[in-house]
Structure formats: C-alpha cells, structure tokens
Amino acid sequence: MDTRAFDGGVRRDPKKMVVFVSGTLLLVATWCFLSLFVWVATEGWLVPWDCLNRAERPPLGSWERTVNDFFEVPPGSILPGVVFTVVSASIFVVRTVKATDRAVLPWVFAGTNIIFFLVVSFAVIRAHELPDLWLPQPRPPIDVGYHRTWPAILTTTVLVGVLFLVQSRIAFGGKRGGR
C-alpha cells in the first residue's frame, strides 16, 4: 500500500508536518477555549437560580427547577461542553481520514471555531438585551429565570448548528449523494 496516498504526504514533508502539528495545537486550544465558553454559558443561562436560596427557587418538581438542578452540578454542568467538543472533533476526524492533503485542515477547523466564537459573542450580547425590550417595567428586584435567558440559549443553539453544518460541509466537501 502506498503510504503517501494514505497520509497525504504529511509524514514525508517536514514543512507539511509543521503546518499540521501547529494547526492541530491551535485547534485543540480553540476546542478547550470553546468548551470553557460553553461551560460558562451553561452556568449563566441554564442555571439562573444558582445564587438564590433554595426557598426562592421554583418549586421542587417543576420543569424550571429540574433543568436548573440538572445543569447546576456535574454531569449536567459539563455535558454541553463535552457534547460540543466531541461533535466538532468527530467531524474533524472524519475529514482527516478522508483527506488527501490534510496539512492545512486543522487551521481551517480552528478558523471556523474562532469565527464562531466572534459571531456568538456579538450575537449573545444582543440576544441578552432582548428581554429588556418586551418585559414590563418595573420588574421585581430578583428577576431571574428562563424568561430572561431563552433568547441567548436559542441564539447560541442556532449558531452551534450553523458551525456544525459548516464544519460538516468542509468534512464532506459539500457534495451530496456521496459523489
């Protein structure tokens, strides 16, 4: 078997190896950073009652309390970040296995992660301001809950879906029907 066809020439060309390894290091760093971002977002948006006394939280057994309590502690608190990283890494591995020239591939995936972070940072700031536009004024002093966080949750979920779609198009070459 011709190993050059299998490894895309990365093992035989030191320049390609340096590009691949440095890109992979950057890609792993972006995955770590985005996992941290997702962990912080999970804490901020899916656990809105974490700083309140248990008596001030929604009643035990309500959907709000169940979701809050699940995402407040592991495994729920780390689950979204792990799922995000595993899905993105799986798409990358599929593309790496199929690629004929994979030297710049980690750089492309790291670039999509960086662009995603920049877009989601801007969009979430705007989405976080939306409840102030439609909620009646004045509001109670303790105004927390999913009625305030759902725009940010929805915006982030849609943008994560777009990121995975873009990464999948890169991984599968944007072709349909296996051509």
C-alpha positions in Angstrom: 0.0 0.0 0.0 1.3 3.4 -0.9 1.6 5.3 2.5 1.9 8.6 0.7 -1.7 8.3 -0.6 -2.8 7.3 2.9 -1.1 10.1 4.9 -1.4 12.9 2.3 2.3 13.4 2.3 2.4 14.9 5.8 4.9 12.3 7.1 7.3 12.8 4.3 7.3 16.6 4.1 8.6 18.3 7.2 7.0 21.6 6.2 3.6 20.0 6.0 4.2 18.2 9.3 5.0 21.6 11.0 1.9 23.1 9.5 -0.3 20.2 10.5 1.1 19.9 14.1 0.9 23.7 14.7 -2.6 23.8 13.3 -3.6 20.8 15.4 -2.3 22.6 18.6 -4.3 25.7 17.7 -7.4 23.6 17.0 -7.1 21.8 20.4 -6.7 25.2 22.1 -9.8 26.5 20.4 -11.7 23.4 21.5 -10.6 23.9 25.1 -11.5 27.6 24.9 -14.9 26.9 23.4 -15.6 24.2 26.0 -14.9 26.7 28.7 -17.2 29.2 27.0 -20.0 26.6 26.7 -19.4 25.7 30.4 -19.8 29.4 31.4 -22.8 29.8 29.2 -24.4 26.7 30.7 -23.9 28.1 34.2 -25.2 31.5 33.2 -28.2 30.6 31.1 -29.4 27.1 32.2 -28.8 27.7 35.9 -30.4 31.1 36.5 -31.4 30.4 40.2 -27.9 29.2 41.3 -27.2 32.2 43.5 -30.6 32.2 45.3 -31.6 30.3 48.4 -33.4 27.1 47.7 -36.6 28.6 49.1 -36.5 31.3 46.4 -36.1 28.8 43.6 -39.0 27.4 41.6 -41.0 24.6 43.4 -39.3 21.2 43.5 -40.6 19.1 40.6 -41.3 21.9 38.2 -39.6 21.8 34.9 -37.6 25.0 35.7 -36.3 23.6 38.9 -35.5 20.2 37.3 -33.5 21.8 34.5 -31.8 24.2 36.9 -30.8 21.4 39.3 -29.5 19.1 36.5 -27.2 21.7 34.9 -26.0 23.1 38.3 -23.7 20.1 39.1 -21.8 17.5 37.0 -22.5 15.7 34.8 -25.1 18.3 33.6 -22.8 21.3 34.0 -20.1 19.8 31.8 -22.4 17.9 29.4 -23.0 20.7 26.8 -19.2 21.5 26.5 -18.3 17.8 26.2 -21.0 17.3 23.5 -19.9 20.4 21.6 -16.2 19.3 21.6 -17.0 15.6 20.7 -19.2 16.5 17.8 -16.7 19.0 16.4 -13.8 16.7 16.9 -15.7 13.8 15.3 -16.3 15.9 12.2 -12.6 16.8 12.1 -11.5 13.2 12.4 -13.9 12.1 9.6 -12.4 14.8 7.4 -8.8 14.0 8.4 -9.3 10.3 7.5 -10.8 11.2 4.1 -8.4 14.0 3.2 -5.7 13.5 0.6 -3.8 16.7 1.7 -4.5 17.3 5.3 -1.7 19.8 6.3 -3.9 22.9 6.5 -7.1 21.1 7.6 -6.6 21.8 11.4 -6.1 25.5 10.5 -9.4 25.6 8.7 -11.3 24.0 11.6 -9.6 26.3 14.1 -10.6 29.2 11.9 -14.2 28.1 11.9 -14.1 27.8 15.7 -12.6 31.3 16.1 -15.1 32.8 13.7 -17.9 31.0 15.6 -16.7 32.5 18.9 -16.5 36.0 17.5 -20.0 35.8 16.0 -21.6 34.1 19.0 -20.0 36.7 21.4 -21.6 39.6 19.5 -25.0 37.8 18.9 -25.3 36.7 22.5 -24.8 40.2 23.8 -27.6 41.4 21.6 -29.8 38.4 22.5 -29.3 39.0 26.2 -30.7 42.5 25.8 -33.9 41.4 24.1 -35.9 40.6 27.3 -35.5 44.2 28.5 -37.4 45.3 25.4 -40.5 43.3 25.9 -40.8 42.6 29.6 -43.0 45.0 31.6 -41.3 47.7 33.7 -40.7 47.9 36.6 -39.7 44.3 37.3 -39.2 42.6 40.7 -35.7 43.1 42.3 -34.9 39.4 41.8 -35.7 38.9 38.1 -34.1 35.6 37.1 -35.4 32.7 35.1 -35.6 31.2 31.6 -37.8 34.1 30.5 -34.6 36.2 30.6 -32.2 33.6 29.2 -34.1 31.9 26.4 -33.0 34.3 23.6 -29.3 33.7 24.4 -29.9 29.9 24.6 -31.8 29.9 21.2 -29.2 32.2 19.5 -26.3 30.0 20.7 -28.0 26.8 19.7 -28.7 28.1 16.2 -25.1 29.3 15.8 -23.7 26.0 17.1 -25.9 24.2 14.5 -24.5 26.5 11.8 -20.9 25.8 12.9 -21.5 22.1 12.7 -23.1 22.5 9.3 -20.2 24.5 8.0 -17.7 22.0 9.5 -19.7 19.1 8.0 -19.6 20.8 4.6 -15.9 21.1 5.0 -15.6 17.5 6.1 -17.8 16.1 3.3 -16.8 18.5 0.6 -20.3 20.0 0.3 -21.2 17.1 -2.1 -24.5 15.3 -2.0 -25.2 11.7 -2.7 -21.6 10.6 -2.0 -20.2 11.8 -5.3 
